Amino acid sequence: MKLYLVRHGQSEGNEGGIGDKLTEIGIEQAKRLGLFLKDKHIDYIYCSKLGRAKETLDYVNKFFQVPVEYSTELNEMYKGIYEGKLQREHEDFIREQLSLGKDIKEIKPEGGESWLDVEKRAQKLIVKLKSKHSINNHVLIVSHSGFLRMFIIRLMKLNIHEARYFRIHNASLSTFELDKNFNVLDYEIDDFKHLLKYSSYKRESVERV
């Protein structure tokens, strides 16, 4: 099985604001993702129900006529009382809890989720993939940085703390090739060569510096 994991394009929230829509840059990133993926013979698509992921898929999905399943199971970590607020408020809460000796995987705000909670959701998706798709399927997953990191942790059977050592950037692509037992045969994480390959800017000459 071939998995293509995509993080949504740059959104208003990524820019320090509050919002679930793609920015102008995010829209262009999504278009370039679509150009790269159009020849990848995708058989099935899973997508988060959050606006920034769905909007990213809208630009990518123009090239496919395959089933799409939207699910809250693929949503980003829910921040509870910090949901809809500036990202730094949630980050300040995490730092405060860490300073008190709390384990990062168990920290969660009131009404929110922890890394462990998101990892459980990721495991549910893995179980679904195993039961629903054949070894020859190519599956596209459009989601968020936190969820995709937990998904990769589960897929590679790593300790959850490994999530501190890698990032998933906007509009990046991570690919996994799996055998029939869902063992990872080959992988690439957080690739964004496609964002340069499909550049929309033309340069008549290179300026002297």
Phi, psi and omega per residue, in radians:
M1 nan 2.478 3.084
K2 -1.968 2.190 3.093
L3 -1.925 2.348 3.036
Y4 -2.016 1.985 -3.122
L5 -1.814 2.115 -3.089
V6 -2.090 2.280 2.951
R7 -1.581 2.501 3.129
H8 -0.975 2.791 3.087
G9 -1.207 2.987 3.140
Q10 -0.938 2.321 -3.117
S11 -2.138 2.992 -3.140
E12 -1.011 -0.664 3.137
G13 -1.146 -0.583 3.121
N14 -1.129 -0.422 -3.082
E15 -1.614 0.324 3.082
G16 1.516 0.043 -3.137
G17 -1.782 -2.824 3.129
I18 -2.152 2.076 3.137
G19 2.885 2.739 -3.037
D20 -2.008 0.147 -3.116
K21 -1.689 2.689 3.059
L22 -1.236 2.546 3.007
T23 -1.405 3.107 3.077
E24 -1.040 -0.713 3.094
I25 -1.133 -0.743 -3.140
G26 -1.047 -0.674 3.106
I27 -1.117 -0.778 3.124
E28 -1.122 -0.682 3.090
Q29 -1.060 -0.757 -3.132
A30 -1.116 -0.682 3.109
K31 -1.088 -0.729 -3.135
R32 -1.201 -0.631 3.042
L33 -1.025 -0.783 -3.142
G34 -1.046 -0.749 3.134
L35 -1.091 -0.632 3.141
F36 -1.276 -0.683 -3.024
L37 -1.483 -0.222 -2.969
K38 -1.056 -0.434 -3.119
D39 -1.818 0.291 -3.047
K40 -1.601 0.084 3.044
H41 0.975 0.860 3.121
I42 -1.171 2.329 3.138
D43 -1.733 -0.481 -3.040
Y44 -2.738 2.594 -3.109
I45 -2.255 2.343 2.977
Y46 -1.990 2.405 -3.098
C47 -2.493 2.469 2.992
S48 -1.008 2.724 3.094
K49 -1.567 -0.032 3.125
L50 -1.323 2.558 -2.988
G51 -0.969 -0.745 -3.070
R52 -1.161 -0.553 3.082
A53 -1.315 -0.767 -3.142
K54 -1.116 -0.681 3.123
E55 -1.150 -0.696 3.079
T56 -1.055 -0.800 -3.138
L57 -1.113 -0.573 3.124
D58 -0.972 -0.674 -3.135
Y59 -1.362 -0.589 -3.129
V60 -1.338 -0.672 -2.960
N61 -1.308 -0.097 3.098
K62 -1.053 -0.398 -3.040
F63 -1.672 -0.043 -3.055
F64 -2.164 2.643 2.992
Q65 -2.199 1.158 -3.063
V66 -2.278 2.813 3.130
P67 -1.087 2.492 3.084
V68 -2.170 2.273 3.100
E69 -2.034 2.014 3.096
Y70 -1.632 2.301 -3.055
S71 -2.552 2.404 3.043
T72 -1.174 -0.298 3.112
E73 -1.095 -0.370 -3.124
L74 -1.729 0.044 -3.137
N75 -1.138 2.831 3.081
E76 -1.197 2.811 3.079
M77 -0.876 2.246 -3.138
Y78 -1.421 2.239 -2.994
K79 -1.645 0.130 3.077
G80 1.041 -2.166 -3.070
I81 -1.148 -0.236 3.119
Y82 -1.699 -0.035 3.125
E83 -1.125 2.332 -3.131
G84 1.419 0.074 3.100
K85 -1.881 3.059 3.139
L86 -1.064 2.449 -3.070
Q87 -1.023 -0.605 -3.076
R88 -1.137 -0.418 3.117
E89 -1.159 -0.735 3.095
H90 -1.189 -0.704 3.131
E91 -1.119 -0.675 3.098
D92 -1.101 -0.691 3.105
F93 -1.082 -0.776 3.131
I94 -1.064 -0.804 -3.132
R95 -1.079 -0.692 3.124
E96 -1.094 -0.755 -3.141
Q97 -1.157 -0.673 3.095
L98 -1.112 -0.664 3.129
S99 -1.151 -0.373 3.109
L100 -1.572 0.073 3.096
G101 1.551 0.198 -3.137
K102 -1.300 2.626 3.109
D103 -1.403 2.242 -3.060
I104 -0.970 -0.611 -3.062
K105 -1.243 -0.287 -3.084
E106 -1.899 -0.088 -3.104
I107 -1.266 2.261 3.032
K108 -2.663 2.483 3.107
P109 -1.311 2.944 3.116
E110 -0.975 2.160 3.119
G111 1.366 0.052 -3.061
G112 -1.877 -2.936 -3.107
E113 -1.992 2.749 3.014
S114 -1.853 3.024 3.032
W115 -0.993 -0.694 -3.138
L116 -1.078 -0.694 3.127
D117 -1.092 -0.762 -3.133
V118 -1.195 -0.648 3.107
E119 -1.060 -0.659 3.109
K120 -1.108 -0.685 3.093
R121 -1.138 -0.708 3.116
A122 -1.074 -0.701 3.128
Q123 -1.118 -0.637 3.098
K124 -1.064 -0.689 3.123
L125 -1.167 -0.704 3.112
I126 -1.055 -0.762 3.112
V127 -1.061 -0.724 3.130
K128 -1.132 -0.753 3.130
L129 -1.056 -0.731 -3.141
K130 -1.078 -0.712 -3.031
S131 -1.476 -0.442 -2.966
K132 -1.758 -0.428 -2.989
H133 -2.106 2.666 3.141
S134 -1.550 2.939 -3.123
I135 -1.104 -0.385 -3.094
N136 -1.594 -0.064 -3.101
N137 -1.284 2.582 2.988
H138 -1.982 2.062 -3.010
V139 -2.074 2.305 3.093
L140 -1.803 2.308 3.118
I141 -2.146 2.121 -3.130
V142 -1.955 2.032 -3.018
S143 -2.636 -2.445 -2.956
H144 -2.346 2.837 -3.046
S145 -0.976 -0.914 -3.092
G146 -1.086 -0.820 -3.139
F147 -1.122 -0.768 -3.093
L148 -1.150 -0.609 3.083
R149 -1.130 -0.747 3.104
M150 -1.160 -0.629 3.104
F151 -1.107 -0.781 3.135
I152 -1.134 -0.702 3.089
I153 -0.994 -0.819 -3.132
R154 -1.184 -0.740 -3.097
L155 -1.088 -0.666 -3.092
M156 -1.644 0.034 3.102
K157 1.004 0.803 -3.128
L158 -1.765 2.791 3.012
N159 -1.125 2.425 -3.065
I160 -1.027 -0.452 3.138
H161 -1.201 -0.266 3.089
E162 -1.105 -0.335 -3.133
A163 -1.084 -0.308 3.121
R164 -1.296 -0.250 -2.968
Y165 -1.842 0.108 3.028
F166 -2.609 2.761 -3.117
R167 -2.189 2.754 3.030
I168 -2.096 1.927 -3.040
H169 -1.512 2.858 3.137
N170 -0.982 2.327 3.081
A171 1.088 0.308 3.076
S172 -1.401 2.844 -3.115
L173 -2.211 2.221 3.037
S174 -2.041 2.305 -3.079
T175 -2.115 2.489 3.138
F176 -2.357 2.318 3.009
E177 -1.882 2.186 -3.038
L178 -2.086 2.587 3.035
D179 -1.535 -3.066 -3.045
K180 -1.146 -0.350 3.101
N181 -1.696 0.176 3.120
F182 1.178 0.459 2.972
N183 -1.429 2.487 -3.114
V184 -1.375 2.079 3.110
L185 -1.580 -0.650 -3.135
D186 -2.754 2.691 -3.129
Y187 -2.794 2.781 2.989
E188 -2.509 2.335 -3.042
I189 -2.063 2.375 2.999
D190 1.058 0.814 3.116
D191 -1.537 2.351 3.064
F192 -2.390 0.568 3.071
K193 -1.060 -0.564 -3.115
H194 -1.066 -0.466 -3.120
L195 -1.224 -0.414 3.065
L196 -1.651 -0.606 -3.117
K197 -1.029 -0.659 -3.096
Y198 -1.844 0.679 3.106
S199 -0.966 2.425 3.139
S200 -1.768 0.066 -3.109
Y201 -1.751 2.373 3.119
K202 -1.907 2.435 3.117
R203 -2.171 2.104 3.132
E204 -1.253 -0.600 3.139
S205 -2.673 2.816 3.107
V206 -1.697 2.136 -3.094
E207 -1.151 2.601 3.043
R208 -1.332 2.452 3.108
V209 -2.183 nan nan
